[in-house]
């Protein structure tokens, strides 16, 4: 299915930092960003004095910058803490609760809308389960617009919305806001923003991104601007298909055109079944949600928990389906690890829900097929349960632009 129209870029209301400017304003912009990122990146509230120490700026400079960021809602002040001895009580600083972003997601089995604030809290959200395989993109995006407007209506008054993002399961040109191909939706050559109604979503025009790339952000960051303990990993997003992303030093590896990470379409058997992408024997034909359930003799609409119960009860077909998926994952992931030297694997979506079943065989295959395994054992981690991690990541990406360039929001 196709849609024509001019490229729609990130919303025109988004104010970007100027490419050129006087040196003094550039220094101020840099210092504002440093202060905002330092506060938001700290697991504990920071005082002005502690912030001056961490940023190597004078207390007077830090205090002036903090006052600006607090006035704009980028940072919040908590109640002062009591101190022993002389001196004024320290006022702890944290990320502002009044700034938030809208994250949207379309996947084969659901659509979602979610508002996340700068502290990483979900302010409002809705996830609607349905089948969108072969759906009409304009009708689906119209439903998503309505869902987004309903969620925004739940946002507390006074909250400033800094942007919106849309996660899609396919090959995306984020710069041109162009969805090139989403095999499991049956969509291609689409400019999604043209089918959304900004007027129904507080004037927000979402910028689009790959669902797995955005979901991986929720693993790389515990909250906006705060790195997690896992900085280098391969992320697999499991739904009907399988998306993927590679994260190095906390940043996604996008590739030359932004299309890197399509692990679900790595061929594990050239003579295997035909894939909607046009190839054969792709990973998702063995480890995608419907592929595993069907192989296990379960209905495609069954839940991963049904597969877990069947396998643990000794059902031979269920156990074979899990073993086949673990083999396919082992073949594909070993190739990725051998090429990129990133031995940590995070399983999301349905793969995360059945990670305990997959782990023994998958680890065995990786030890056998990964050249470096004798020195660094590949690790398998299940992502935290989240019905729409792409939507969360899309909102977090918008919030990260505020931390990188806070001056336009003052």
N, C-alpha and C positions, 0 to 999 in steps of 0.2 A: 504494500500500500504506500502511496506517495503523497506528499503535500508540497506544493510549490509556494514560493514567496521569498521576499528579500531576507537576508540574514538578520536575525534579531540578536543583538549583543546584550551584555549585562546592562541592567536597567540604567537609563540615562540619569536618574536621580542620584546614582551613586557618585559621590564626590571623591575623585582620586587626587593624590598628592601631585603637585605640579612637577613636570619632568625637570624643569630648570627653575632656579630661583636664586635669590641672594644667599650668600653663604650663611648669614646669621639665621635666616628662616629655616634653612636646611639643617643647621645645627640644632635649632629648637625642635624641629620635627623629629630628628634622631633621638634627642634626649627624652622627648615625650614618649616615644615608642619604647625606649629602654626602660623607663620607669614603669610604664604600663605592663610591659612583658615581664619585668622582674617581679612585680606584685602578683600578677596572674599566674606566673610560673612557680610561685612558692607554695609548698603544701601547707605552710602556716602563715597567719597574718604577719605583716611586717610593719614596724614603726618607721617613721621618717628617718630616725637615726640609723636603723638597720639598713634601710634602703640606700642612704648616702654611702654607707660602708660597702655595700654590694655593688653599687654603680660607680664608685670612685668619684662621685660628685660632691660638691660642698653641700652642707645642710641647708643653706639658704637657697641654693639652686633647686635642690630636691623639694623643699617646702613650696616654692613658687610653682613648680611643675605639678606637684600633687594637688595644690589648690585648684589649678585649672582642670585637671582630670576629674577631681571630685565634683566640681561645679557642673561638668558635662555629664556626669553619671558613669564615666568609664571606670572610675574607682569609687568605692564606698568606704566611709569611716565607721568603725565599730565603736562601741562604748570604750572610753579610756580604761586601761588596766591600772590597777594600783601598784605603786612601786614603794619599796622600803627606802627610808632616808630622804634626803633632799631632792628637789627636782620636780618637774611637772609630770603627771601621769602620761605614759606613752599611749598614743591613739593608733590602734591597729588598722591597717589598710587591707582591703580585699577587693576582688573584682566587683564591678558594679552589677547590681541585681536588676537595674532598670533598662539595660540594653539587651536585646534579643534578636534572633534571626529565625526565619521560617525555612524549614527543610521539607521538601516534597520528594516522593518516590513513587515510581511505577515499576512493578515487577510482574512476572507472569501470573502470580497468584494473589496479588493485593495492590492497593494503592494506599499511600499514607501521607499525612500532613502532620508536622510537629514543630512547635516553637521551643527553642532552647535559649536560655539566657547565658550571659557571659560567665556565670559560675558553673555552667555545665548542667544546670537543672532543666528538666522538661517542664515547661510552663503549661502547655496544653498540647494534646495530640489526639489523633484518631487514625486507626488502621482498619481498612475495609477489605475483607477477604472476598475474592471473586476470581474468575478465570479471565485473563486478558490476552490469552494466546489467540492470535489471529484477529484481535479486536480492531475496531476502527479508531485510529489514533486521535482524530478530532473529538469523537464522542468520549473517549477515555480521558483525554485532557480536559474536556469540559467538566466531567465528573470530578476530576482532581481540583479544578478551579473552585467548584462548589465546596469540596471538602476543605480546601485551604481557607476559604472565607469563613466557614463554620468554626474552624479552629482559631482563626484570628479573632473571632467574636468572643472567645473565651479568655483572651489575654487581658490581664489587669490594666485598668486605665493608667496612663502615665508611662507605660512601657514604650521605649523607642525601638522601632524596628530598623535594623541597619542593613538588611538585605534578605535575599531569598536564594535558595539553590534547589535544583531538581536532579535527582539521581535516576539514571536510566541504565538498564542492563544491556549494553551493547557498545559498539565502536562509536566514540563521540569525538567530534572536533570541538573542544570547549571554546576555543578562541572565536570560532565562527558560529557558536551556538547551534551546531548542526549534528543531528543524529544520523550517522551514515548507515548503520545496520544494527538491528536488534533481532537476531534470528528467532528467538523464542517468543517474541511478541508478533513477529511477522511484519515489523515496521522497517522502512528504509527511506533514505533521502528525505528527512523530515526536519523542519525547523520548529521544535516544540513550542517555543515562546510565542510564535504566531497564532497558536491555537489556545493560548491561555488568555484570560481576561484580567489584566492588571487592575482594572477598576474595581473588581470584586475582591482583590487581595491587597488592599491598602496601597495601591499604586506600585506594587513590587513586580518586577519582571525577573524571574529566576534565571540565573546562569546555570547551564547544564553541565553535568559531569558523569563519568562512568560510576555505576553503583558500587562496584567492588573497590575502586580507588577511594571513594568517599567513605565507605564502611571501614576500610583499613585505617582511616584517620581516627576512628573511635578507639582503635587499639593502640595507635601510636601516641595519642594524647588521652590522659585521664579526664581532663576538662580542657576547654579552649586555652591554648597557650601553655599547658603544663605537660611536659613529656612523661610518658609512662615508663615503666621499668624495661619495656621491650622496645628497642630502637631499630633492630634489624630483623626482618621476618618476611616470609612469603604468606600472603593472606589468600584464603580460598573462601569465596562467598557461595554458599549452596542454596539453590532453589530448584526450579525445574531444570535449569542449566547450572553451570558453574562459572562464576567470574573469578578473577584473580587480580592481585596487586602485589608489587614488590616494594618494600619499604627499607631504605638504607639511611641510617643515622637520623631516623625520625621523619624522613621525607620520602614521598612516593617517587618511584623511578618511572617517569612517564614515557620515556622513549622520544625519538625524534618528532613524531607527530602526535604524541599523547595517547598512543594506542597500545602501549606495553601492558603485559599482564594477562592476556587472554589465554590463561592456562586451560580453561575448559575446552578449548579447541586445539590443544596439543594432541597429535595422533598417537595413540598407544597401540593400535593395531590397524595397519593399512587395509587389511581385509575385513575390518569390522563393519558394523552397521552404518548406514548413511545418516549424516547429521544435517539438521536444517541449515547449517552454514554452507553446505555444499560439499564438504569433505567426508571422509569415512573414518570410522574408528576413533572419533574424538573422545577425550576423557569423560565428558558429560554424558555420553551414551552408556557409560558403565557406572558412573558415580553420581549422576544427577538424581534428584529426588524421585522423579517418576520412574527412572530407569531402575533404581534399586528396588523400589516398592513392587514394580511389575515383575522383576526377576524373582522376588521373594514370594510371588503368588498373592500379593495384597493389592487392593484397589488403589489406583493412582491418587485417589483423594484421601488415603489413609494418612495418619500422622506418623512422624518418625518414632514416637513412643510405641506405636503398634508394632513396628519392626523390631524394636528393642525387646518387647515382651515375647514376640515370636522366636527370636534368635535365642534368648535366654531360656526359653522353655524347651529348647532342643529341636525346633523345627528345622529340618535339613535344608529346605529351600531358602529360608531366611538366612541361615548361616552361610550357605553358598553365595547368596547375593552380596552379603557383607564381605565375604572373602574375595569375591570378584572385584568389588569396588576398591578394596584395599590394594589389590594387585595393580589396578589401573592407576590409582593415586600414586602408588610407589614408583611405577614406571615414569609417570609425568613429573613428579616432584624430584626424583633422583636426577633427572636431566637438568632441572632448574637449579638444584643445589650444586651439581657438578660444574655448571657454567658460571654461576654467580657467587658461590661460596657463602650462602646464607642458609644455615642448617636449622633455623627455627621456623616452624610451620604453624600458622594459626588457622583453625577450622571454624568457619562461621556458618550460619544458617542451619540447614538440616544436617550438614556434616558435623557441626559442633554438637548437635543434639545426639548424634550416634558415635561421638568421638571415642567413648570407652569401648565400643564394639570394634571400631576400626583400628584402634591404637596397636594392639599386639601384632597383627599381621602387617600393618603399615610400617611399624618400626622395623620389623624383620626384613621387609623388602628394601627399606631405605639403608639399613646396615649392609645389605648385600650389594646394592647397586650404587651406593655413594662412595666415591673414591676416598674421601676424607674421613669416613665414619670411624676408622680405627683410632683416630686422634680426637675428633669432635663428634660425639654421637648426636645425630639429628633429634630434635625435640618436637613433640606434637602437643599443641595447646588448644583447648577449646575456647572460643570467644565467649564472652559473657552473653547471656540470652538477651536478645533485643529483636522485637518483631520487625523493625525497620531501621537497621543501622545505617543504610544509605541516606535516609532522611536526616538522621542525627549528624552524620558527617557533613552533609550539605550545609546544614545550619552552622556547624562549627567552622567550616571554611569561610563563611561570610563573617563570622565573628573574628576570625584571625586577621582579616583585613583591617579591622578597627585597631587591633593591637599593633599591627605593622605601620599603620598611618592614622594615628588618633587625631591629629590636628584638624582635619575637616569636620570632625564631630564635636569640636569644642564650641 
